[in-house]
Amino acid sequence: MKEVAALLVKHYDLHEGKFDLLLEYQFGAGAFGPTPETVNPGIMIGISKLGLTQSAQPGPLTVDAAEINPPPVQPRKKKA
């Protein structure tokens, strides 16, 4: 989960702040089974969205954008 958060920090080009992975789940209920004769009630759980949320209190899965994606260093201009 920490690696997914790190990928999102790089994708969104974030350079500062601490972030946690945000997952949004979707639930569905229905009849499931390998054959029509063996159908049983069941529930499916899926991930519908992934994102980042700024961390109020850093935890074990919190990522630091400054460490993962440091800002680019601007080259110094030469004096003429």
Residue, then its C-alpha position, 0 to 999 in steps of 0.5 A: m500500500k505504501e508503494v501505491a501511495a508513492l506511485l501516486v505522489k510521483h504521478y501527481d508531481l507532489h513535492e512536499g507534505k505527508f500523505d496516506l493512500l485513500l481507498e474507496y470500496q464498492f459493495g455488491a450483493g447477489a447470487f453467486g456460484p459456479t453453476p446455476e444449480t449451486v448458486n448461493p447468496g454472496i457479497m462482492i467487494g471491489i475498489s472503486k477509487l484510489g487517491l491520496t489524503q493529506s495525513a494529519q497524524p503520520g502512521p506506518l503507511t504514511v509517505d513523505a512527498a519530499e523524500i519520494n519525489p524531491p523538487p527538481v534542482q534548478p541549474r545555476k546561471k553562469k555570470a557573464 
